[in-house]
Structures are given as C-alpha cells and as structure tokens.
C-alpha cells in the first residue's frame, strides 16, 4: 500500500512557511518529457559516437532508438535496462516523484517486460529546497514502485541547479516475448493506450489556468503504470510496441516506421484526447517542445491539406510525459489487445490507424 500523500503546507521551509508554498516548476526551465533533447539534435549527437562493443547477447541497443536495452542471459531470460529522469512537470512534490517513476518504468513494460527493481536518480538544489520537499518527491517515486511490486534498491544523488528525479529501471523478459519498435508489418492496426494532451495540461498549469478536474485527469494519466505491456508481450500477434513520451505521437510513430521500414496512416479523428486538453491548446497552452519536435521530423510526415489547424498539428507533436503504449498488432488480435487494456483500467485505448507498405513515413488523414 502506498504512503499517504503529505499536505503541501507541511513542505514549506521555515523561511517561507507563512507565504506561498514552494512551486517546483519555478526551479526548472522545462518540465517532464518536454525536457528531452529534440529528436533531430539527439540523432546528430548519437551519429558522431562510436558504436563500441556489441556482444551477441545484446538483443536491443541503440540501433533503432528503442525504449530500453535488452541483454539475453539464457534461453528463457533477458534483462531489460533503461533510465529516465527529468525536471518537475507539476508543483506538488509527491505527484512529481510519482509521475517520474511511472514514466521510467513504462520503458520496461513497452518492451514486453516485467520490472524487477529500480535505482533512484536524484539531483536537487539542496540549498533552495527544504529537505521535507525532497523527501516527499522520493516518497512519490516509492509509492509507484510499491504499486509495481518492486524495490528502489539504491541510487545516486547530486546537488544540482534544478530539481531532477527519475529511475534506472531493471526488468526481465522472455526473449520470445520481447517487443521492439522494429517489428511492425503491413496490415497491422495501431492502438494507442492513453489519451493525448499532457503537454497542453502542463503548459496550462504553468500559466495558472489548469482547472482542478483537469489536474486530476493529468495525474491519473501520468501515474497509470503501463502494465498491459506485460500481457501484450506474450501475444504473438503484437508485432511492435513503444510508449509515447517526449517526442509526441508522431515522433515515436516515425521511429516505428523507420525501424520497421513501413508507412503508417493514422486517423486524426480517432485519436483519444484528455478532457478539455484541446481547449487549453486553443488558448495558447502549447509547450515549446511541440514546435521543436515538428522541426525535427516534420519532413517525414504528411498532414491533411484541408481543415487542419496548427492546433491539430500541436496535438500530434505534444510531448507526452508518461504517455500511453503504442501497439502495432495483427487485425485478428485487436479485440484481445483492447480487452487487455480495458481490464487494466485503460479507458482511452483505441485503434488510431494502420501500417501499410511504403517508405518510412507517417500520413495523417481525417475521416470526418
């Protein structure tokens, strides 16, 4: 059972106890997965590095920009290893810790794996944040790991200019159940597990516009563990899987297309969207990462020529902190895949498009 969330008032330092509570987002230049380096810049950085040692047991490395590294131990077991950390996307320290931990564990589930343990990655401005606030961030992460049934078995801390928190996540997967982003096939259906719009919400929060109900929806989405990945890994009809995070839906789908050498067609009208997210986007609550994302991979995307606004494009590139699983599966298992999502409480899961033959590219259409 997770620890009780502390009251925000309890987290103020003696110097600020009588004034406004500390706002974590004021300490960082960016938040959540919107902090990620733009896809094009990252690609250029990695292109200049040496591939190094690649043992035959390394089933997944850096070659396809997949969610985690996978190293085979024996015929029945492979280790899934990943790390993810970022600056605050919300002001509440417990919520920040929980979101960051959920996001880190998602990469294990996206490979079809089961988390085994985690290590904490902690960087905090210790002279500016009360220790009680930092402790609350850690407790938020611990609460998520408790729900996942794993320990935080250690970690590393530094004194940093901005608050940073995340996990190194270690999991296990049977090599036969490993799901890469490179297995999509023509004829596959595309299924998205969570609603889009987290970046719109976070921008609205920074502007003080986010309604309490939408904040609750944001926390519910970003702290929902992508546990369906465990069962989806066991389905032979699931051919490829990833999670949608900082590069937005289009960015992570482009990665699938490039890794699988296929064309993806998605129906904008079918996309699940978090409540009122588009309304916030229409008010200008769009992150800078959205435009950086488009600048990185827009040339690999075709958008509708009519009745398609900048807001529509912004939703497709909106950075999703702790977003949903994106699944490419055979048509005959679509019902089973959706049932797995529904059984684990993912009400937004829906078919958003399909995979076809063609050069690596994403085409967006609008059915109505």
N, C-alpha and C positions, 0 to 999 in steps of 0.2 A: 504494500500500500504506500502511495507517495506521501511525502511530508506535507503538512498543511502550509499553504502559501502565506508568508508573512505579510503583515499590513505595511503598505508603503510608508506610513508615518513612522514606523519603527526603524526605517532605514536611513533617516536623515542624520547627518553628523551633528555634534553639539553646536557647531557654528551656524548651522542652517536649520536647526530644529524648529525655530519659530517662524521660518519663512516657507517658501515653496519647496516641495520635495525635489530631490535631485532628478534631473531628466537625462537619462543615459544617452539619448540621441544627440544631445548638445555637445557631447565629448567626441563625436566622430564625424568625419567628412562624408561618410556614406554608411549605409546600413544593410545588413543581411546579405543575400546573394547579389544585391546590386553593387557590392564592393568588388566583385570579381573583375579581373583584368579582361578587357574586351576580347572576344574570340579571335579577331584578326591579329591583334597585338600578341596574344598568347601563342598563336600559331607561328608567328615570326620568331618569337623567343625560343620556342622549342626546336624550330628548324635549324637553329645555329648550335644546338647542343649535340654532343656525341651520344649515340645510342648506348654505348657501353656494353657490359656483359649481358647476354640474353641466353640464359640456360634453357634447355628444352622443357624443363618443368614450369617455366613461366608461361602460363596459358594466355594471360592478358597483360599487356604492358601499356606503353604509351602510343602504340601504332594507330589506334582508331579513336582516341580521345574517349575511352570508355569510362565508366563510373568508378572502377576500382581495379587494383592489380590483383591477379589471381595466380597462386603458385601451387602446383599439384604436389601433394605429399605422398600419396599412394593411389591405388586403383579406385578407392572409394572416397577420398577426402582431398579437398583443395582449400587453401587458406585464401580468404578474401581480405585484402588490406586497403584501407582508404583513410583519408583525413580531410576534415572540412572545418573551417573556423571563419568568423567574421566579426565586424563591429555591430553595435546594437541596432536593431530594426524597430525596437519598441523601448519605452522608457522604464517599464516595470522590470526590475532585475530578475525576478523569478521567471517571468514569461520569456525574457531574452535567453536565459540559460536553457529553458525547455525547448525553445524554437531551434537554437543552435545544435542541441544534442539530437533532436529529431531529424534535422537536416543531415547531420553526419551519418547517422545510422541508415538513412534512406539509401545510400550508395550500396550498402551490403544487400539490402532487400532487392535493389534494382538488378543485381547480378544473379538473383535467384537464391541467395544465401540466407543463413541464419546467424545473427550476431552472437559472438562468443564473449567478448569483453571490450572495454574501451579504456583509453588513456585520455586524460583531460589536457587540453591546450589552453593555457591561461596567460593573458597579458593584460595588466591593469595599471592605470595611473594611481599608484598606491598613496601618493601624497594628496590626491584630489578626491578619491572615492572613499567613503567610510568602509571599514572592514566588514561591517554588517551588510552593506550593499553587495560587496564582492562575494561574501558567504552566501547570500541569497541567490546570486547568479549560479553558483556551484550547486546549490540545492535544487534549482530548476533543472539543471542537467541531470542530477542524480535521480530526480523523480521520473524522468523519461527512461533512463536506463533501467530503473526498477520495473517500469511497465514492460520493457523489452526483456526482462528477466536476466540481465547481465550486470556484472560489477564494473565500476570505474576503478581499475586496479592500479592506478598511478597516473603520472603525467608530468608536465613541466610548466613552470611559472616564470614570468619575467615582469619587470617593471617597465611599462610601455606608455607612450604618449596617449594612445586611445585604448578604450576597453576592447579586448579581443577574447572571444571564448569559442571553443569547439571541442571536437573529439578526434582522436585517432581511433577508428573502429576496426575491429578484427572479427571476421566471421568464418564460417565453414560452408562449403557447398560440395555436393557430389559432382564430379567432373561432367557427368552426363546431364546434370540439371543446370549447368552454367548457362546463363543468358547474356549474350553480348549485345552490343548495338549493331553488330555487323551481320546479323542473320536474317534480316527482313527479305521477303520474297514477293515477287509479283503475284497479285491476288490476295495478299494479306489485308486484313482490316486493321485499322488503327484505333486504339482505345485509349482514352485519357482518364486517369483516375480521380483527379481533383479539379475543382473549378479554378479558373484563371482570375487574376486581378489583385494578387497580393501586393505588387508594386504600386498600383493605384492606391490601395489602402495605406501603404506605408508613407507615400507622398502626402496623402490627406492627413495622416497622423502628425507629420512634421509641421503641417500648416495649421494644426489645431482644428481641423474640420471633421475628423472621423467620428461618427456617431457611436455611442456605446454598443449598440447592437452589431454594428459592422466591425468594431474592435473585437467583440466576442467571436464573430464569424472568422475573423482573421486568425485569432489564437486557436480556435477549434481546427482550422485547416492546417496551420503550420506546425501544430503539435500532434497531428494524427500520424502515427507511425505507418509507413508503407508496408505493413505486414502481409498484404496479399502477394507480395513478391515471393514469399516462401512457397506458397502453393502453386503459383504460376510457373515457378522454376521446374516443377515436376510435370508440367503439361508439355508433351512433345509438340503439340500444335502451336505453342507460343514460340515464335522464331527469333524475336529480338525484343529487348526491353532496356529502358533507361528511365531516369527521372528528370522531370522538367524543373530546372532551377534558374541560375542567374542569366543564362543566355536566352531565356524565354522559350516558348513553344517552338517557334521557327528555328531557333538556333540549335536546339537539341534534336529536332527532326532533320535538319540539314546534316548533322553528324551521323544520324542513322543512314540517310541517303548516301552519303559519301562512303561510309564504312561498308555498306551493303551493295553499292553500285546500282541503286534503284531510284525511281521517281516516286514522290509522294504527292497525293492530291488530298487536300483537306477542305471540308465544307465549313466556312466561317459560321454559317447559321446553326451548325450543330455543336459549336463549342460551348462547354459548360462555363458559366461565369459566376463568380461570387456575388452575393446580393449587393446591388447598388454600386458595384465597382465601376461600371461604365459611366455612371452619373458623376462620380468623383473625377474620372478621367476627363469628362467633358468640362469640368471646372478647372482644368489645368493641372490636376494632381497626377502628373506623369514623371517618372524618375529620369534622370539624365542617362542612366544605363540603357534605357529603352532605345534612345537615339544612337548610342554607341553600338548597341547590338545590331541595329539595322545597317549602320555604316560598315559593319564587319562582314555581314553575309547577305545583304540585300540583293546583290547581283546573282545570287543563287536561288532567288525566289521570284515567282510571277504572281502578281496580285490582280484582282478583278479590275477591269478598266472603267467600269461604271459603278456608281453608287458605293464607292469605297473611300471612306474618310481617313484622315490622319489618325483619328481616334481608333478606328478599326485596326490599323497597322500597329498602333501603340499597344493594343491588347496582345497582338501576336508576338511582340518583342518584349513585353512586360517581364522583368526579372521576377521569377517565382522563388521566393525563399521557401525551402522545404515543400516544393510543389509535388504534383502527382506523378505516378508511374505512367509512362507512355509505352504501350504494348503493341507490337505487330504480331498478329496471330492469324492462323488459317480460319476461313469463314465458318467451318464446321465446329469450332470451339468457342465462337464468340459468346454464345449463350452461357457456356460454362465459365468463361472468363468474367463476364458481367456478374454472374451469380457469386463468384468468389469475392469480388469487390463488394457486392451488396451485403453478403454475410458478415463482412468485417466492418460494416458501417460507412462505406464509401458511396454516398447517395448521388454524387455528381458523375460517377463513372459512366461514360457513354462512348459510342462509336463516333469518331470525328472525321474519318476518311479512309483511304486505302492506298496500298502500294501497287505501282504498275511498272512496266518496263520503261526504260529511258535513261538518259544521262542523269547523274546525281543532281537533283533539283527538287524544289517544293513548289507546287502550284496550288494557289488558294482560289476556291470557287465559292459562289454564294447561291444556295439553292432557292432562297426566297428573301 
